[in-house]
Amino acid sequence: MADDRDDESGHRRRLKFRQRDDHAVELFEEARARLDDTDRVNRILLELGKFYNPYVDAPIVDLATRRRILEALASGDRTTALALLDERLTAYTGGTDPDTGD
């Protein structure tokens, strides 16, 4: 009986972890799609900064990168902003494609 509860509890923890992973990837996708809305991108980056990236032992988007992305957007440099977002997404996913796992 106790083993069943432990198994169920472990399963729930794994699901929560997967949901958080998926949520972070969704936030990256939203940021890429909304580069014209700097305020929204800022809020997304702030949210991503709350999540931990075990691959780099740091937040998914650190403060310095967040600032660089926002500065790039403020100066109209979407290419740099996209490159920085992609760089952080790649670091977060460990170099795998978040959609396929490859």
N, C-alpha and C positions, 0 to 999 in steps of 0.2 A: 504494500500500500504506500509506504513512504517512498519506495523507489519510483512508483508511478508519478508521485508529485514532483520528485526531483527531475525526472525525465521531462515532465510537462513544463516545469520552471525553466529548465535549460533550453527547451524548444522556444519558449516565449522570448528568452534573452536573445537567442540567435535571430529570431524574427525582428525584434526591435533593432538589432544591429544592422540587419539587411535593410530595414525601412530607412534608417538613418543614412546608410550608404546611398540608397536610391534617392533620397531626398536631397543630398548634397549634389549628386549628378544633375538632378532636375533643376536645382538652383543655378548651377553653371550654365545649363541650357537656357534658362530664362534670362540670365545676365547677357549671354551672347545675343539673344533675340531682342533685347531691350536696350541696346547701346545708346539709343537716342534719349533715353530717360535716365539721366545721370543720377537723380535722386533714388530711383528704384534700384539701379545697379549698386549704389552705395549701401543701401539697406541689405541687398543680397550678399554683398561682400562682408558686411558686418556679421550677418548670420553665419556665413561660411567660416568666419574667424572664430566662432564659438565651437566649431567641431575640430577634433584632434585628428591629425594625420600621422599614423604610426610609421609610415614609410620615411618621413623626414623628421619625426619627433618634434612636431610643431603644429600650430593651427593649419587648417587646410589653406586658408589665405591669411598670411601674416599682415601686420599693419603696414610695413614698408611696401609690399606688393599692392595692397589696397590703395595706398596713396599714389603709387605709380600708375595704376589703372585709371584712377579718377583724374589724375593730371593729364594723362593721354587723352581721355575723353574730353576734358575741358579745352584742350588745344586742338581738338578735332582729329586726333590721330587714332582712328578706329583700328588700324592695322596693328599698332603696338598694343592697344588694349586687348584685342582678340588674342594676340600672341601670348600675352601675360596670362590671360584666362586659360588658354590651352596648356601653357606650361604648368600652371597650378593643378589643373585637372589631371594631366599626365602624372604629376608627382603624387597626387592623391590616389589614383587608380593603380599605381605601381607600374605604369607603362602599358597597361592593358586597355583595350577598347572597352569603355563601360557598357556599351550595348551588347557586345558579343563575348566579352571576357577574353578575347585573343590579344 
